[in-house]
Amino acid sequence: MIDMHDTAIARLVEGLVGPAAAQETLARIAHLPESTGAPAGMASRLDFTWAMNAALFADLLERVPSGRAYVADRIAAGDRIRFDHGALRTVRFPSSATGALPGGIDAFRRILEPLGYRVAAVYPLPRLRMTGFAFRHLGDPENVPQFFVSELDVGQFDGAFGAAAHRVFDSSSDPLDDQAKAVLARFASEGVVPLADALPALRTILAAFDRQHAMPALADYEALLSQSAEAAWIATEGNAFNHVTDRVDDVEQVAGQQRALGRPIKDRVEVSANGRVRQTAFRADPVLRFFRDAQGRGVEREVPGSFYEFITRDREPLSRKLDLSFDSANATGIFTMTRAA
């Protein structure tokens, strides 16, 4: 096992959660580099990317008991998690930003591209009135986790839905401050940043993966839910990681094992059109959220939270490269994991 104590990745994560929790977090994840070549006292954008992904992975496990139990079993067996991708959801209005946030995926493109990510493919999700964008890292695409960022198009819904969406999302604030933007600009231009500057920027950027708007009124939540379970999910959970995904050798075998343990695994495995990408997931763990009722009083409601996913990727027959693609039908099927039972 790699000792991560002296790496820039470890120092960044330690700055967030302390040495013991950092080592626990990093011990879960496979393919962490021992060195990215950054000079002493500096963090490369790959260091920053891995630290950000490790922190997001740990945050999801804190919120998803079923995923936490699965990962604990894997670590107890001496394994590590091959973190394939994380997913999040955004909202796009036809002619305006999302409150103070840039619209849709633009709120995250400005973070991911300076760190070495580019949109590798676009996946229409017409049944959901959404579009998925796969951000893949240029430096080490097979090992650095991808981001699957989806965008819900408010313009495809009716006027009542659009009005409710504005009432919910127009309160969004922008978590990125000038210091974080400056660090991202320096990663884009120079590729390295002093650790002393990278750590506060990392804290700020991690805050972007959360809900940026006020908790909605119950009537507005129900108006969104009546037409889109996905919009309702964003209304309560915001831009938090919707799921993280473990790349496994045999997703069918894993699904059977988890089903036998009584865990809330999806009924079937989703298979891509080319047959090389197979996915399944736990159903979302429920969470309690507060809303405002018609009298302005707080009311508590159980709603779907985030979940943990599994994927098997085969190699392409000619190039022998790992098939890093996604599939619109697979994604649509996986999205159902956050619909209320």
ABEGO torsion letter per residue (X at the ends): XBBAAABAAAAAAAAAAEAAAAAAAAAABBGBBABAGBBBGBBBAAAAAAAAAAAAAAAAAAABAAAAAAAAAAAAAGBBBBBABBBBBBBBBAABBBEABBBEAAAAAAAAAAAGBBBABBBBBAAAGBBBBBBBBAABAAABBBBBBBBBBAAABBAAAAAAAAAAAAABBBABBAAAAAAAAAAAAAGBBBAAAAAAAAAAAAAABBBABBBBBAAAAAAAAAABAAAAAAAAAEABBABBBBBBABAAAAAAAAAAAGBBBBABBBBBAAGABBBBBBBBBBBBBBBBBAAGBBBBBBBBBBBBBBBBBBBBAAAGBBBABBBAAAAAAAAAAABBX
